[in-house]
Amino acid sequence: MLRRSGTDAHAWGLHRFILAVQAGGIMARPILIDCDPGTDDAIALFLALGNPALDVRAVTVAGGNVGLHHTLRNARALVGLTGRAIPVIAGADRPLLGSFTSETRVHGENGIGGVDLPDGPPAAPGLAADAIRQALRQAGPADQPGAGLTLVGIGPATNLALALATEPALAANIAEIVLMTGAWAEGNVTPAAEFNAWSDPEALAIVLACARPITLATLHLTSQALCTPARIAALQDGPGTCRAAAAAIMATVPPTRRLAYAGHPQHDACAIAWLLAPEIFTHRDVHAVVDCTNGPGRGQTIIDRWSRLALPPNARLLDTIDPDRFFALLAESIAHLP
């Protein structure tokens, strides 16, 4: 009997699952991606758009890793490379309060490490918060069979917060919110805070308070999905424009000092991977809040992993990920793109 193990087994299982979705035997999960591309957002978009298990209804964009004029162009270019007819809508260019700060040291001046991508289709008209509300209305109440929409936030939470704050009743149509944000230990932009949470903590506080299922992929989790030179080289080994773009973008990111320069984390794609392969994660229920003060703790996410405060959980914290199965999932999904 032929037996498959490790990453080969996972790739084989994904291949059979994709065939089942394409044959109409499995309904794809409807999602909306709110992002700020961003090198890691680029990989997350390729992972989502390369896998028919996800029905991406729209991509909304905020300023974050770099300014909105860059993030919007990047999102359009990335979606355009995949050949998918998905609306890309511009949103907030700054946080709810305070001023905008980018992170060009990691992502480069254009947000994708200086990689030059062809211009994508024009942005859809309108504003991201309006588009999010409209998508939720169309999805219907999440407690009804086949209804509800999953929101994936892999940038500052500004667009999501604006949508929820202006029409709170639409939260009932949210099946799940998956966020790449926060850290339960040290941060990566300040000693306390992760970049997305620090960029707009007031927005994150609004999302955390929406009383819908929330899943958090924090720095502790994403640091386990380490992009090493060997893993980037493995991704380069194969045909396809999107594969080449993904490998080129990943290769521009400098190795991370806090991870002993062994590579860099693939932050945002972990949020997408949770929707596609929850079996490669472990998790726990937690109570999470974010520091919205103006002191040195601003943007810190206080995550009660051991229920020391005895407060009801408001989020699922992803604890661990199997990195080999994660990168196998990424390669297999990107292989389905042009």
C-alpha positions, 0 to 999 in steps of 0.5 A: 500500500502506498503511504504518504507522510509529512508535507507530501501527505498534506499536498496530496490532501489539498490536491484532492480537496481542490478537485472536489471544490472545482467539481462543485462538491464543496462550497467555497468559504466567502471571505473579504480581505482587508490589507495593506500590501506589504510584502507579507500581504502579497503572499497572503493574497496569493495564498487566498486567490490560489485556493478555490476553497476560498471565495474572495468577495473583495479586497479592501486596502488601507495605508499601513506598511506603506502609504495608501497610494502604494498599498492600493497599487500593490493590491491591484497589481497582485490581484491582476497577476492572479487573473481574478476579477475581484474588486479592489477598493481604497480605504483609510489612509490614516488611523482613526486618531493620530498620524500615519507611520509606515514601515519601509525598513522591512517592506521597502519604499514601494511596500513590496521590496522594490519588486516592479509588478505590472499595473493591475485593473483600476480600483473599484469605486467607493470606499472600503468601509462602505464596501465591507458593509455592503458585502456583509449585507449581501452575505446575510445573518451568519446564523443562517445556513450558507450565510455569513461572511468571514473578514480577514484583517491583515493590516491596521484595523481601520477599515473594519472598525469604520464599517462596524462602528457606523452600522453595528447591527451588521456584526450579526452577518460576520461568521468569523474575523481573522486578524494578523495582529498583536503579540502576547510577549514583546512587539516588533515596532515597540518593545510592547506592540506589534505593528498592525495593532500599534498603527491603529489601536482604537480601531482594533479595540472596536473590532475586539468589542464586536462580540463575534468570533475572532481569531488572532494570529500574533507575532508568536504564531507567525514567527514559527512560519519562518521564511528561510533561504531554503524555503524561498529557494524551494518556492522559486523552483517551478513555473508561473508568474505569481510563483516568481513574483512571490519568491522575488518579494519574499527574497527582498525581506531582511532577516529578523534580528529578534529571530537570530537572523535565521529568516523572516516571519510570513506574518499575514499568510498565517491568517489565510492558512487558518481558514484553509488548514486549521488542523496545522494549528493549535489554539486556545480561547483567551480574553484580549484587549489593546492599550489605547493610551499614549504612553510606551505601552500604546498598541500592546495587546494584553492577551490572557492566555491562562485566564488569570483575570477570569474574564470571558474569552473574546478571541481564539489565539493561534498558539502553534503552526506546523511550518512545513505543512504551512509552506507546502500549503502555500506552494500548492496554492500558488501552483494553481495561479498563472 
